[in-house]
Amino acid sequence: MTWLIGEGLEHEWGAFRFNLYYLIGMLTTTVIAFFLEPGEVDNTYLNTSLFLAFATIYPDFVIYLFFIIPVKVKWLGILSGLFLAATVLFGPLPSKLAVAASLANYFLFFGPSIKQQIILRRQVERNRERFRALQIKSPDETFHRCATCGRTEVSHSDLAFRVSDDGREYCVEHLPGRKYRSLH
């Protein structure tokens, strides 16, 4: 499994970036190990950070549990993330430090894209709210109304509307200062 994950990450990132990812995790784990008792830190969380990176890059990759049950890697990644979160919340201090050290490389590599996704989701939600506020509530409400003749897109669906230099909206036939040829 570690070979599969390593091959996938190296294929996506290249050898240098993959080795840098693992080296950062290894160095932070080693530094934390100097401050803890012998045997309290191992490479379990470091390999979990490799798996999380793989699950982030290849979320739809399918692994067959027991060679029978197909499971997408993103679900196993979420399960691993929950395990790490439970360790941070409820585990002893050495385990918390080991998780933080091992995931430093993950947040260093994926932190900016995670932040960008959060910002993008907020923008999408704000745009959806604006769109809902602009939606037509009743058949009498319209988006377009000619300032000269009062025709709307509801009453005359074949009309095109433009905003003039004076800031008011007109149908193409009554747009001031422009000569339009009828297309009909």
RODO-2510 file (C-alpha; in nm, 4 decimals, decimal comma):
residues 184
     n   res          X          Y          Z
     1     m     0,0000     0,0000     0,0000
     2     t     0,2837     0,2397     0,0831
     3     w     0,4430     0,1644    -0,2531
     4     l     0,1139     0,2389    -0,4340
     5     i     0,0735     0,5682    -0,2486
     6     g     0,4363     0,6658    -0,3073
     7     e     0,4157     0,5851    -0,6784
     8     g     0,0974     0,7886    -0,7188
     9     l     0,2335     1,0925    -0,5352
    10     e     0,5666     1,0758    -0,7188
    11     h     0,3837     1,0509    -1,0507
    12     e     0,1746     1,3579    -0,9661
    13     w     0,4433     1,5737    -0,8046
    14     g     0,7716     1,4415    -0,9379
    15     a     1,0522     1,2847    -0,7364
    16     f     1,1864     1,6066    -0,5833
    17     r     0,8549     1,7331    -0,4473
    18     f     0,7558     1,3878    -0,3202
    19     n     1,0891     1,3478    -0,1395
    20     l     1,0575     1,6999    -0,0003
    21     y     0,7094     1,6181     0,1325
    22     y     0,8329     1,3059     0,3092
    23     l     1,1518     1,4769     0,4315
    24     i     0,9584     1,7623     0,5950
    25     g     0,7334     1,5143     0,7736
    26     m     1,0291     1,3030     0,8755
    27     l     1,2247     1,6022     1,0101
    28     t     0,9324     1,7404     1,2116
    29     t     0,8621     1,3955     1,3549
    30     t     1,2310     1,3539     1,4452
    31     v     1,2414     1,6932     1,6166
    32     i     0,9354     1,6070     1,8257
    33     a     1,0872     1,2681     1,9114
    34     f     1,3855     1,4422     2,0746
    35     f     1,1528     1,6021     2,3291
    36     l     0,9566     1,2865     2,4152
    37     e     1,0340     0,9559     2,5797
    38     p     1,1819     0,6811     2,3612
    39     g     0,9141     0,4764     2,1875
    40     e     0,6377     0,7385     2,2119
    41     v     0,6733     0,8476     1,8482
    42     d     0,6907     0,6271     1,5405
    43     n     0,6196     0,6683     1,1699
    44     t     0,2488     0,5774     1,1883
    45     y     0,1273     0,9348     1,1640
    46     l     0,3882     1,0175     0,9008
    47     n     0,2580     0,7376     0,6772
    48     t    -0,0964     0,8554     0,7485
    49     s     0,0022     1,1986     0,6166
    50     l     0,1198     1,0258     0,2971
    51     f    -0,2166     0,8525     0,2719
    52     l    -0,4024     1,1828     0,3271
    53     a    -0,1995     1,3446     0,0486
    54     f    -0,2869     1,0532    -0,1813
    55     a    -0,6551     1,0768    -0,0865
    56     t    -0,6518     1,4511    -0,1529
    57     i    -0,4987     1,4142    -0,4986
    58     y    -0,6792     1,0949    -0,6042
    59     p    -1,0135     1,1036    -0,4156
    60     d    -1,1943     0,8705    -0,6569
    61     f    -0,9263     0,5993    -0,6616
    62     v    -1,0887     0,2701    -0,5607
    63     i    -0,9288     0,0273    -0,3172
    64     y    -1,0792    -0,3181    -0,2650
    65     l    -1,0940    -0,4027     0,1045
    66     f    -1,0361    -0,7742     0,1555
    67     f    -1,0111    -0,7898    -0,2270
    68     i    -1,3922    -0,7709    -0,2427
    69     i    -1,5385    -0,4449    -0,1079
    70     p    -1,4735    -0,1406    -0,3303
    71     v    -1,4119     0,1792    -0,1342
    72     k    -1,3059     0,5167    -0,2688
    73     v    -0,9903     0,6531    -0,1117
    74     k    -1,1625     0,9780    -0,0126
    75     w    -1,3794     0,7883     0,2376
    76     l    -1,0780     0,6164     0,3871
    77     g    -0,9050     0,9566     0,3975
    78     i    -1,1980     1,1062     0,5863
    79     l    -1,1905     0,8115     0,8256
    80     s    -0,8162     0,8616     0,8780
    81     g    -0,8717     1,2338     0,9347
    82     l    -1,1351     1,1555     1,1979
    83     f    -0,8943     0,9152     1,3643
    84     l    -0,6259     1,1868     1,3733
    85     a    -0,8754     1,4433     1,5048
    86     a    -0,9804     1,2030     1,7829
    87     t    -0,6144     1,1504     1,8693
    88     v    -0,5586     1,5258     1,8904
    89     l    -0,8719     1,5812     2,0986
    90     f    -0,8580     1,2839     2,3337
    91     g    -0,5059     1,1383     2,3139
    92     p    -0,2111     1,1975     2,5438
    93     l     0,0245     1,4896     2,4818
    94     p     0,2944     1,2836     2,3037
    95     s     0,0378     1,1564     2,0540
    96     k    -0,0938     1,5071     1,9960
    97     l     0,2570     1,6345     1,9271
    98     a     0,3323     1,3403     1,6977
    99     v     0,0166     1,4056     1,4933
   100     a     0,0955     1,7768     1,4672
   101     a     0,4537     1,7072     1,3604
   102     s     0,3550     1,4440     1,1065
   103     l     0,0842     1,6594     0,9501
   104     a     0,3026     1,9695     0,9173
   105     n     0,4014     1,8593     0,5672
   106     y     0,0367     1,8010     0,4705
   107     f    -0,0706     2,1494     0,5786
   108     l     0,2378     2,3034     0,4213
   109     f     0,1583     2,1445     0,0850
   110     f    -0,2230     2,1523     0,0899
   111     g    -0,3005     2,4426     0,3253
   112     p    -0,3136     2,7120     0,0540
   113     s    -0,5466     2,5072    -0,1681
   114     i    -0,7707     2,4194     0,1285
   115     k    -0,7911     2,7893     0,2175
   116     q    -0,8718     2,8748    -0,1460
   117     q    -1,1505     2,6147    -0,1534
   118     i    -1,3034     2,7581     0,1639
   119     i    -1,2960     3,1101     0,0170
   120     l    -1,4435     2,9839    -0,3095
   121     r    -1,7280     2,8036    -0,1292
   122     r    -1,8112     3,1216     0,0611
   123     q    -1,8180     3,3204    -0,2640
   124     v    -2,0426     3,0629    -0,4294
   125     e    -2,2815     3,0732    -0,1337
   126     r    -2,2915     3,4551    -0,1403
   127     n    -2,3615     3,4468    -0,5150
   128     r    -2,6422     3,1956    -0,4615
   129     e    -2,7974     3,4206    -0,1980
   130     r    -2,7768     3,7194    -0,4322
   131     f    -2,9361     3,5180    -0,7115
   132     r    -3,2173     3,4036    -0,4835
   133     a    -3,2796     3,7654    -0,3850
   134     l    -3,3000     3,8662    -0,7525
   135     q    -3,5308     3,5872    -0,8620
   136     i    -3,8710     3,6872    -0,9878
   137     k    -4,1225     3,6414    -0,7059
   138     s    -4,4471     3,6809    -0,9037
   139     p    -4,5528     3,7004    -1,2692
   140     d    -4,5977     4,0793    -1,2357
   141     e    -4,2325     4,1336    -1,1456
   142     t    -3,9877     4,1607    -1,4341
   143     f    -3,6187     4,2172    -1,4851
   144     h    -3,6564     4,4459    -1,7889
   145     r    -3,8958     4,7352    -1,8558
   146     c    -3,8623     4,9943    -2,1322
   147     a    -3,8583     5,3461    -1,9870
   148     t    -4,0417     5,4815    -2,2950
   149     c    -4,3139     5,2312    -2,3831
   150     g    -4,3300     5,0193    -2,0654
   151     r    -4,3000     4,6865    -2,2477
   152     t    -4,1330     4,4017    -2,0572
   153     e    -3,9706     4,0688    -2,1375
   154     v    -4,2864     3,9037    -2,0055
   155     s    -4,5243     4,0964    -2,2309
   156     h    -4,2928     4,0885    -2,5364
   157     s    -4,0504     3,7973    -2,5149
   158     d    -3,8914     3,8811    -2,8518
   159     l    -3,7634     4,2248    -2,7408
   160     a    -3,4021     4,2985    -2,6542
   161     f    -3,3315     4,5504    -2,3782
   162     r    -3,0306     4,7787    -2,3217
   163     v    -2,9266     5,0331    -2,0607
   164     s    -2,8683     5,3795    -2,2038
   165     d    -2,6104     5,6394    -2,1058
   166     d    -2,8702     5,7998    -1,8791
   167     g    -2,8850     5,4774    -1,6721
   168     r    -3,2408     5,3865    -1,7709
   169     e    -3,3404     5,0700    -1,9526
   170     y    -3,5005     5,0786    -2,2969
   171     c    -3,6140     4,8307    -2,5547
   172     v    -3,3919     4,8374    -2,8619
   173     e    -3,6566     5,0288    -3,0607
   174     h    -3,6587     5,3226    -2,8147
   175     l    -3,2909     5,3364    -2,7166
   176     p    -3,1930     5,7066    -2,7411
   177     g    -2,9157     5,8077    -2,9774
   178     r    -2,9063     5,4782    -3,1664
   179     k    -3,0629     5,3729    -3,4924
   180     y    -3,1467     5,0037    -3,4993
   181     r    -3,2726     4,8155    -3,7953
   182     s    -3,5492     4,5714    -3,7214
   183     l    -3,4425     4,2122    -3,7571
   184     h    -3,7977     4,0991    -3,8415
***
